[in-house]
């Protein structure tokens, strides 16, 4: 499964950019997101500022931008 953070423009709601989460980080994502079960491969989650910050630390990349809102998607 591929996990991806997607950034959407606050005004237009269009996808502005996306960042793939490197493989092998599922257990850490599960903890950050508070998941109690395995993902199916079609989910999408709005990210809180705390979740986004934790994912940024996990991937080693700063992506926050106040002009966007962020979602984590699970893709098969």
C-alpha positions as CSV (number, residue, x, y, z in Angstrom):
1,X,0.0,0.0,0.0
2,X,1.2,3.5,-0.8
3,X,0.5,6.3,1.7
4,X,0.5,9.8,0.4
5,X,0.0,13.3,1.9
6,X,-2.0,15.4,-0.4
7,X,-2.2,19.2,-0.1
8,X,-5.3,21.0,-1.3
9,X,-5.6,24.7,-2.0
10,X,-7.9,26.3,0.7
11,X,-9.6,28.6,-1.8
12,X,-10.0,26.3,-4.9
13,X,-9.9,22.9,-3.2
14,X,-7.7,21.7,-6.1
15,X,-4.9,19.3,-5.4
16,X,-1.7,21.5,-5.2
17,X,0.9,18.8,-4.5
18,X,1.4,15.4,-3.0
19,X,4.2,13.7,-1.1
20,X,4.6,9.9,-0.9
21,X,5.4,8.5,2.6
22,X,8.4,6.1,2.2
23,X,7.7,2.3,2.5
24,X,8.1,0.6,5.8
25,X,6.5,3.3,8.0
26,X,3.1,1.7,8.5
27,X,3.4,1.1,12.2
28,X,4.5,4.7,12.8
29,X,1.6,6.0,10.6
30,X,-0.8,3.7,12.5
31,X,0.3,5.3,15.8
32,X,0.1,8.9,14.5
33,X,-3.3,8.4,13.0
34,X,-4.7,6.3,15.9
35,X,-5.8,3.5,13.7
36,X,-7.0,0.4,15.5
37,X,-7.3,-1.8,12.4
38,X,-5.4,-2.3,9.1
39,X,-6.3,0.0,6.2
40,X,-8.1,-1.3,3.1
41,X,-6.5,0.9,0.5
42,X,-9.2,3.4,-0.3
43,X,-9.3,5.6,2.8
44,X,-8.5,9.3,3.1
45,X,-8.1,11.2,6.3
46,X,-8.1,14.9,7.1
47,X,-4.9,15.7,9.0
48,X,-4.8,17.7,12.1
49,X,-1.9,20.1,12.6
50,X,-0.4,17.7,15.1
51,X,-0.7,14.7,12.8
52,X,0.8,16.7,9.9
53,X,3.7,17.7,12.1
54,X,4.3,14.1,13.2
55,X,4.3,12.9,9.6
56,X,6.7,15.7,8.6
57,X,9.1,14.4,11.3
58,X,8.6,10.9,10.1
59,X,9.4,11.6,6.5
60,X,12.1,14.2,7.3
61,X,10.5,16.9,5.1
62,X,8.6,20.1,6.0
63,X,5.5,20.4,3.8
64,X,3.1,22.6,5.9
65,X,1.7,25.6,4.2
66,X,-1.1,27.7,5.7
67,X,-2.7,28.1,2.3
68,X,-3.4,24.4,2.1
69,X,-5.3,21.7,4.0
70,X,-3.8,18.2,4.1
71,X,-5.1,14.7,3.8
72,X,-3.4,11.3,4.2
73,X,-4.5,8.8,1.6
74,X,-4.1,5.1,1.4
75,X,-3.6,3.8,-2.2
76,X,-3.3,0.2,-3.4
